[in-house]
């Protein structure tokens, strides 16, 4: 019997608790206890945190009055008080449009100067500053100019050996020292000495031009004899006014096919220049020409025989300002 009673109780478990279950669900749906419940009602929830305003209101419109317990930091308008008390005082009215954070007593800033970029902090007014000029850019140092290589290097004399002028090497240029100190000597080295007579035609920088024969003298030029040989001497101290000259020879008689000679030129420093002379042909032969080039003397071997007379030889080399008495005799310059 006891077993049967127990099983029947289990079969009817649902209906037994149905009333209780129904009552419980209805309490959950209605969020309250039944009227017969004795459990005390829960305490009301606290108000939301939004009621305590802590915002920094900078809007331009009129702000709503804060709640009773306000801790906001209102810096709008001209009021600079920091109200953190729990009082219920009403805040001052907010201006219509003012979002400035100026905490000073003035309500408007002082006007700025019209056109001034000066950093002067003094109270005096200053003029417009001078425009800034950048410093000049440093330029790299220029390289020293390289001396240009001359296109032509004239041949010079040598102290160790005489300089021989020939058709392959016809000219030589004396230095300024050789062209300005002492005398330049032209000496005839042949025999018989009177078989080939020397003479010269010259031109000065004044334009004067004439012919000099043995035994004559003019200015820096002098014809004399040394050890029985004809000699023409040019004083270089006074010869700076000499522009050019030629030295010529005239055969007095037929010297023969085996005749030979040399014209010797010596400087004050014993530098020597030699010009070999072949047997002369009939007529005057221009042996040497001299030019004063910027204070330096240039000597050139000519060995040029000109058919005719002495006047013809002078004209062939450009001496056309000489006054002639006859074809072989020039009028000497006035002394």
C-alpha positions as CSV (number, residue, x, y, z in Angstrom):
1,X,0.0,0.0,0.0
2,X,2.8,2.3,0.8
3,X,4.3,1.7,-2.6
4,X,1.1,2.4,-4.4
5,X,0.6,5.6,-2.4
6,X,4.0,6.8,-3.3
7,X,3.6,6.2,-7.1
8,X,0.3,7.9,-7.2
9,X,1.8,10.9,-5.5
10,X,4.4,11.1,-8.2
11,X,1.9,10.9,-11.0
12,X,-0.1,13.7,-9.6
13,X,3.0,16.0,-8.8
14,X,2.3,18.3,-11.6
15,X,-1.2,19.3,-10.7
16,X,-0.3,19.6,-7.1
17,X,2.3,22.3,-7.8
18,X,0.4,23.9,-10.6
19,X,-1.2,26.5,-8.4
20,X,2.1,27.4,-6.9
21,X,3.7,27.7,-10.3
22,X,1.0,29.8,-11.6
23,X,1.2,32.2,-8.7
24,X,5.0,32.5,-9.0
25,X,4.9,33.3,-12.8
26,X,2.3,35.9,-12.3
27,X,4.5,37.7,-9.7
28,X,7.4,37.7,-12.2
29,X,5.2,39.2,-15.0
30,X,3.9,42.0,-12.8
31,X,7.3,42.9,-11.2
32,X,5.7,42.9,-7.8
33,X,4.8,40.6,-5.0
34,X,1.3,39.4,-4.5
35,X,-0.8,41.3,-2.1
36,X,-0.4,38.7,0.4
37,X,3.4,38.8,0.3
38,X,5.1,40.1,3.4
39,X,8.5,41.0,1.8
40,X,9.2,44.7,2.1
41,X,9.4,46.8,-1.1
42,X,12.9,47.5,-2.5
43,X,14.4,51.0,-2.0
44,X,14.1,53.4,-4.9
45,X,17.1,53.5,-7.3
46,X,19.4,56.6,-7.1
47,X,18.9,59.2,-9.9
48,X,21.2,58.9,-12.9
49,X,24.6,60.6,-12.9
50,X,23.7,63.0,-15.6
51,X,21.9,65.2,-13.1
52,X,25.2,66.3,-11.7
53,X,26.6,68.4,-14.5
54,X,30.4,68.7,-14.8
55,X,30.5,70.0,-18.4
56,X,32.3,73.1,-19.5
57,X,29.6,74.9,-21.4
58,X,31.0,77.4,-23.9
59,X,28.0,77.4,-26.3
60,X,26.7,80.7,-27.6
61,X,23.1,80.1,-26.7
62,X,21.5,80.6,-23.3
63,X,22.3,77.6,-21.1
64,X,19.7,75.7,-19.0
65,X,19.9,76.4,-15.3
66,X,22.0,73.7,-13.6
67,X,20.4,71.5,-11.0
68,X,20.5,72.2,-7.3
69,X,23.8,70.4,-6.7
70,X,25.9,71.7,-9.6
71,X,29.7,71.4,-9.8
72,X,30.1,72.8,-13.3
73,X,33.0,75.2,-14.2
74,X,31.3,77.9,-16.2
75,X,33.8,80.4,-17.7
76,X,31.5,82.0,-20.1
77,X,30.6,85.6,-19.9
78,X,32.3,87.9,-17.5
79,X,31.9,85.8,-14.4
80,X,35.2,84.2,-13.2
81,X,33.9,82.6,-10.0
82,X,34.5,78.9,-9.4
83,X,31.3,77.6,-7.8
84,X,31.7,74.1,-6.4
85,X,29.4,74.6,-3.4
86,X,26.2,72.8,-3.1
87,X,24.1,76.0,-2.9
88,X,21.2,76.6,-5.1
89,X,22.1,80.1,-6.3
90,X,21.2,81.0,-9.8
91,X,24.2,81.6,-12.2
92,X,24.5,85.0,-13.9
93,X,23.0,85.4,-17.3
94,X,25.1,84.3,-20.2
95,X,25.8,86.9,-22.9
96,X,24.3,86.4,-26.3
97,X,27.5,85.5,-28.3
98,X,30.7,85.3,-26.3
99,X,33.0,82.3,-26.1
100,X,36.1,84.1,-25.0
101,X,38.3,82.7,-22.3
102,X,39.6,86.1,-21.3
103,X,39.9,86.2,-17.5
104,X,41.0,89.9,-17.3
105,X,38.8,92.8,-16.3
106,X,38.5,94.1,-19.8
107,X,35.8,92.8,-22.0
108,X,37.5,93.6,-25.4
109,X,41.2,93.2,-26.4
110,X,43.2,96.3,-27.4
111,X,43.4,97.0,-31.1
112,X,46.5,95.6,-32.9
113,X,48.7,98.0,-35.0
114,X,47.6,98.4,-38.6
115,X,50.8,97.3,-40.3
116,X,53.5,96.2,-37.9
117,X,55.6,93.0,-37.8
118,X,58.0,94.3,-35.2
119,X,58.9,92.3,-32.2
120,X,59.4,95.4,-30.1
121,X,57.9,94.8,-26.6
122,X,58.2,98.3,-25.5
123,X,55.2,100.6,-25.2
124,X,56.4,103.0,-27.9
125,X,55.2,102.8,-31.5
126,X,57.8,101.8,-34.0
127,X,58.1,102.1,-37.7
128,X,57.8,99.2,-40.1
129,X,60.9,97.1,-39.9
130,X,63.5,97.0,-42.7
131,X,62.8,94.0,-45.0
132,X,65.2,91.1,-44.2
133,X,68.0,90.7,-46.7
134,X,69.6,87.3,-46.8
135,X,73.4,87.3,-46.4
136,X,75.4,87.1,-49.6
137,X,76.2,83.7,-50.7
138,X,79.8,82.8,-50.4
139,X,81.4,82.1,-53.7
140,X,84.2,79.6,-54.0
141,X,87.6,81.1,-54.3
142,X,88.6,81.3,-58.0
143,X,91.5,79.2,-59.1
144,X,94.7,81.2,-60.0
145,X,94.9,81.9,-63.7
146,X,97.2,79.5,-65.5
147,X,99.8,81.2,-67.6
148,X,99.2,80.5,-71.3
149,X,101.9,78.6,-73.1
150,X,103.3,80.9,-75.8
151,X,102.6,79.7,-79.3
152,X,106.2,80.5,-80.3
153,X,109.4,80.4,-78.3
154,X,112.2,82.4,-79.9
155,X,115.7,80.8,-80.0
156,X,118.2,82.3,-77.6
157,X,122.0,82.5,-77.4
158,X,124.1,80.1,-75.3
159,X,127.2,81.0,-73.2
160,X,128.8,77.6,-73.7
161,X,128.9,77.7,-77.5
162,X,128.5,80.3,-80.3
163,X,125.1,80.5,-82.1
164,X,125.4,79.8,-85.8
165,X,122.7,81.2,-88.0
166,X,121.9,79.3,-91.1
167,X,119.0,78.9,-93.6
168,X,117.6,76.2,-91.3
169,X,117.9,78.4,-88.2
170,X,118.1,82.0,-89.5
171,X,117.2,84.1,-86.4
172,X,118.0,84.5,-82.8
173,X,116.5,86.8,-80.1
174,X,118.7,88.5,-77.5
175,X,117.5,89.0,-74.0
176,X,116.7,92.4,-72.5
177,X,120.0,92.3,-70.7
178,X,121.9,91.6,-73.9
179,X,119.9,94.2,-75.7
180,X,120.3,97.1,-73.2
181,X,123.8,96.8,-71.7
182,X,127.1,97.7,-73.3
183,X,127.5,97.5,-77.1
184,X,126.7,95.1,-79.9
185,X,129.7,94.6,-82.2
186,X,129.6,93.4,-85.9
187,X,133.1,92.4,-87.2
188,X,134.2,91.2,-90.6
189,X,136.3,88.1,-90.4
190,X,137.6,87.5,-93.9
191,X,140.7,88.1,-96.1
192,X,141.5,90.3,-97.9
193,X,139.6,92.6,-95.7
194,X,139.1,95.2,-98.4
195,X,137.7,92.7,-100.9
196,X,134.2,92.8,-99.3
197,X,133.3,96.3,-98.0
198,X,130.7,96.6,-95.2
199,X,128.0,99.2,-94.9
200,X,124.6,99.6,-93.1
201,X,121.3,101.3,-93.6
202,X,119.3,102.3,-90.5
203,X,116.0,103.8,-89.4
204,X,115.4,105.6,-86.1
205,X,112.1,105.9,-84.3
206,X,111.9,109.5,-85.3
207,X,111.6,108.4,-88.9
208,X,115.1,109.4,-89.9
209,X,116.8,106.9,-92.2
210,X,120.2,106.9,-93.9
211,X,123.3,104.8,-94.9
212,X,126.5,104.5,-92.9
213,X,129.9,103.6,-94.6
214,X,133.3,102.8,-93.1
215,X,134.9,105.7,-91.2
216,X,131.4,107.4,-90.5
217,X,129.5,107.8,-87.3
218,X,125.9,108.7,-86.5
219,X,124.2,108.6,-83.1
220,X,124.7,105.2,-81.5
221,X,126.3,103.8,-84.7
222,X,130.1,104.0,-85.5
223,X,132.2,102.4,-88.2
224,X,135.9,101.8,-87.4
225,X,138.6,99.1,-87.6
226,X,139.9,96.6,-85.0
227,X,143.0,94.5,-85.6
228,X,142.8,95.4,-89.3
229,X,139.1,94.2,-89.6
230,X,136.1,96.3,-90.4
231,X,133.8,96.8,-87.4
232,X,130.4,98.3,-86.8
233,X,129.6,99.2,-83.2
234,X,126.1,99.8,-81.8
235,X,125.9,101.6,-78.4
236,X,122.9,100.0,-76.7
237,X,122.6,102.7,-74.1
238,X,121.7,105.2,-76.8
239,X,120.4,102.6,-79.3
240,X,117.0,102.2,-77.7
241,X,115.7,104.7,-80.4
242,X,117.0,102.5,-83.2
243,X,114.1,100.7,-84.9
244,X,115.9,98.6,-87.4
245,X,119.0,98.3,-89.6
246,X,120.6,96.0,-92.3
247,X,124.3,95.2,-92.7
248,X,125.3,94.7,-96.3
249,X,128.6,94.0,-98.2
250,X,129.8,95.1,-101.6
251,X,132.6,93.2,-103.4
252,X,135.4,95.5,-104.5
253,X,136.9,92.9,-106.8
254,X,136.1,89.3,-107.8
255,X,137.1,87.3,-104.7
256,X,137.3,84.0,-106.5
257,X,135.3,80.8,-106.0
258,X,137.3,79.7,-103.0
259,X,136.7,82.8,-101.0
260,X,134.9,82.4,-97.6
261,X,134.2,84.6,-94.6
262,X,132.2,85.0,-91.4
263,X,130.3,87.9,-89.8
264,X,130.8,87.8,-86.1
265,X,128.3,89.5,-83.6
266,X,129.4,89.8,-80.0
267,X,127.4,91.0,-76.9
268,X,128.7,92.7,-73.8
269,X,128.4,89.4,-71.9
270,X,130.6,87.7,-74.6
271,X,127.8,85.8,-76.2
272,X,128.7,85.2,-79.8
273,X,126.6,84.8,-83.0
274,X,128.2,83.7,-86.3
275,X,126.9,84.1,-89.8
276,X,128.9,82.2,-92.5
277,X,129.2,84.0,-95.8
278,X,129.5,82.3,-99.2
279,X,131.5,83.8,-102.1
280,X,129.5,86.9,-103.0
281,X,127.9,87.4,-106.4
282,X,128.2,90.7,-108.3
283,X,126.2,93.4,-106.6
284,X,125.4,94.2,-103.0
285,X,124.6,91.4,-100.6
286,X,122.4,91.9,-97.5
287,X,124.1,89.8,-94.8
288,X,122.1,90.6,-91.7
289,X,118.9,92.4,-90.6
290,X,118.3,93.7,-87.0
291,X,114.9,94.6,-85.4
292,X,114.1,96.2,-82.0
293,X,111.1,94.2,-80.8
294,X,109.7,95.7,-77.5
295,X,113.2,96.3,-76.2
296,X,114.7,93.0,-77.4
297,X,116.9,92.7,-80.4
298,X,116.2,90.1,-83.0
299,X,119.0,89.2,-85.5
300,X,118.3,87.4,-88.7
301,X,120.7,86.0,-91.3
302,X,119.6,87.2,-94.8
303,X,122.3,86.3,-97.3
304,X,120.3,88.0,-100.0
305,X,122.1,89.3,-103.1
306,X,120.2,92.1,-104.9
307,X,121.2,92.9,-108.5
308,X,121.9,96.6,-109.0
309,X,123.4,99.1,-106.7
310,X,123.3,99.9,-102.9
311,X,120.1,102.0,-103.4
312,X,118.4,99.0,-104.9
313,X,119.3,96.8,-101.9
314,X,118.0,99.4,-99.5
315,X,114.7,99.7,-101.4
316,X,114.3,95.9,-101.5
317,X,114.2,95.9,-97.7
318,X,111.9,98.8,-97.3
319,X,114.3,101.7,-96.7
320,X,112.5,104.2,-98.9
321,X,113.1,107.4,-96.9
322,X,116.8,107.8,-97.7
323,X,117.9,110.8,-99.8
324,X,120.5,109.7,-102.4
325,X,123.3,111.7,-104.0
326,X,123.8,108.8,-106.5
327,X,123.0,105.1,-106.7
328,X,125.7,104.2,-104.2
329,X,126.0,107.3,-102.0
330,X,123.4,108.6,-99.6
331,X,123.2,112.2,-98.2
332,X,124.5,112.1,-94.6
333,X,122.2,113.3,-91.9
334,X,122.6,116.9,-90.6
335,X,124.8,117.2,-87.5
